[in-house]
Amino acid sequence: MKTVIFGGSGLIGSKLIKILNGQGHETVSASPSQGINAVTGEGLDNALIGADVVIDVMNSPSFEDIAVLSFFESSTNNLIAAATKANIKHYIALSVVGTERLQAGGYFKAKLLQENLIKASKLPYTILRATQFYEFMMGIAQASTDGETVRLSSATLQPVAAADVSKALADIAIENPKNDIVEVAGPEKIGLDKLIQKVLDTHSDKRKVITDDNAPYFGMLVIDDASLTPGLNPRIGQIRYADWLQQSVSLA
Ligand SMILES: NC(=O)c1ccc[n+]([C@@H]2O[C@H](COP(=O)([O-])OP(=O)(O)OC[C@H]3O[C@@H](n4cnc5c(N)ncnc54)[C@H](OP(=O)(O)O)[C@@H]3O)[C@@H](O)[C@H]2O)c1
């Protein structure tokens, strides 16, 4: 099986390529640094010659509302056109659990557009929606920091290790297309305030989390226990948050 991974140099893409290569599959890492650009279309047709599966794990270099919408619209339209021409047997893309509930944010408007373009194409597809990556927790802390405090809701999240998301994508790549959305989450539900205090404490970061259930997530909207958690029957990752935190410190 030949798989082309768009965003192959990224957090998820690099782990995914290691898993697929380890299983004996042929992979192509597609990203601008490899001369393949999904936004301009450069190198797309060549990259897809002889490919069976396309996996889109790209992310936008800018999260500004107009830029991010333009990124996901252009890259997805170009990728769908090239994949259709190349007769790709399975088109897989990574999105975010709760995307339709987060439409107050420009990033999630762009992700919903990406999903809808894929659904409207004639390609056999699977969209995997993941919850927040453990690797993203410091980013959440940064976005909610004011001096030495971080104001966050106690709403539950069910975050997941990037390694488990990559594993789920590798599994999906050898399964039949679902022509639907499937979800992946971590093994535990934990309050956002506790998640962030733990990552700060683990890295001896002096900031203190203040629990405030009216604090908007990324300044976007007030969340509750259902906002960012998956529905029925998500795939469940193996790696627990405490184990991942410990490992991230030993690697630092
Ligand atoms: N963060 C979370 O908690 C979370 C949760 C659920 C889902 N997701 C989704 O996960 C996906 C991947 O995230 P990530 O953290 O792995 O991303 P990342 O580490 O930021 O990597 C982004 C990748 O996209 C590539 N890229 C950027 N512009 C491109 C272009 N024009 N053409 C081709 N490739 C391009 C980059 O290539 P270069 O290295 O060459 O720039 C890089 O390989 C995103 O779609 C995101 O929505 C994230």
The ligand as an ORCA input file, in Angstrom:
! r2SCAN-3c Opt
* xyz 0 1
  N      -3.766     20.358     18.342
  C      -4.755     19.568     18.689
  O      -4.998     19.341     19.881
  C      -5.631     18.932     17.621
  C      -6.739     18.175     18.007
  C      -7.489     17.536     17.018
  C      -7.134     17.661     15.672
  N      -6.062     18.430     15.315
  C      -5.705     18.510     13.887
  O      -4.475     17.845     13.664
  C      -3.946     18.274     12.406
  C      -2.420     18.202     12.413
  O      -1.914     18.947     13.478
  P      -0.358     18.909     13.856
  O      -0.264     19.494     15.234
  O       0.243     17.566     13.582
  O       0.237     19.956     12.807
  P       1.733     20.547     12.728
  O       2.665     19.810     13.616
  O       1.610     22.032     12.875
  O       2.153     20.209     11.210
  C       1.556     20.857     10.150
  C       2.009     20.204      8.865
  O       1.326     20.825      7.752
  C       2.307     21.050      6.735
  N       1.879     22.095      5.835
  C       1.674     23.426      6.112
  N       1.332     24.088      4.981
  C       1.304     23.162      3.983
  C       1.029     23.229      2.598
  N       0.720     24.387      2.001
  N       1.116     22.089      1.853
  C       1.472     20.905      2.432
  N       1.718     20.780      3.747
  C       1.650     21.896      4.515
  C       3.578     21.416      7.500
  O       4.707     21.307      6.649
  P       6.093     22.107      6.978
  O       6.720     21.387      8.124
  O       6.902     21.974      5.709
  O       5.691     23.520      7.295
  C       3.536     20.338      8.597
  O       4.010     19.112      8.100
  C      -4.564     19.667     12.133
  O      -5.368     19.598     10.970
  C      -5.453     19.917     13.370
  O      -6.678     20.543     13.022
  C      -5.301     19.056     16.268
*
